[in-house]
Amino acid sequence: MVQQLLFALRREVDDLVQLQIQALTQQSALNASQLRDCRARFERIMHLQEEVARLRTKSILGRSKRLLLN
């Protein structure tokens, strides 16, 4: 379950990063709406990275706890 969620979060981060790269490498300057979109994607990427880190920590602690109980 946690592995599937981690995979989905990583895929979403990858997709958002790709959109961010495409937007930032456009030849013309970004308008205000595009800049807001970039900022929103960046904030979402940061949130997803925090969630991935939290899930990894939870997974590692769960494995450690199981090892200690055995």
C-alpha positions in Angstrom: 0.0 0.0 0.0 2.7 2.5 1.0 4.8 1.5 -1.9 2.0 2.2 -4.4 1.4 5.6 -2.8 5.1 6.4 -3.0 5.1 5.4 -6.6 2.1 7.6 -7.4 3.5 10.6 -5.6 6.8 10.3 -7.4 5.1 10.0 -10.7 3.1 13.2 -9.9 6.3 15.0 -8.9 7.9 13.9 -12.1 5.0 15.1 -14.2 4.9 18.5 -12.4 8.7 18.9 -12.8 8.4 18.2 -16.5 5.6 20.9 -16.8 7.7 23.3 -14.8 10.7 22.7 -17.1 8.6 23.2 -20.2 7.1 26.4 -18.9 10.4 27.9 -17.8 12.2 27.1 -21.1 9.7 28.8 -23.3 11.2 31.3 -25.7 8.8 34.1 -24.6 8.5 35.6 -21.2 5.8 34.1 -18.9 2.7 36.1 -18.3 1.2 36.5 -14.8 -1.1 33.5 -15.2 1.8 31.3 -16.3 3.9 32.5 -13.3 1.0 31.7 -10.9 0.8 28.2 -12.4 4.5 27.7 -12.1 4.4 28.8 -8.4 1.4 26.5 -7.7 3.2 23.6 -9.3 6.4 24.4 -7.4 4.4 24.5 -4.1 2.7 21.2 -5.0 6.1 19.6 -5.8 7.4 20.7 -2.4 4.3 19.4 -0.6 4.6 16.0 -2.4 8.3 15.8 -1.5 7.4 16.3 2.1 4.7 13.6 1.9 7.2 11.2 0.3 9.7 11.8 3.1 7.0 11.3 5.7 5.9 8.0 4.1 9.5 6.8 3.8 10.1 7.6 7.5 6.9 5.8 8.5 7.9 2.8 6.4 11.4 2.6 7.8 10.2 3.0 11.4 7.6 0.3 10.8 10.2 -2.1 9.5 12.5 -1.3 12.4 9.7 -1.9 14.9 8.9 -5.3 13.3 12.6 -6.3 13.5 12.8 -5.4 17.1 9.7 -7.4 17.9 11.0 -10.5 16.2 
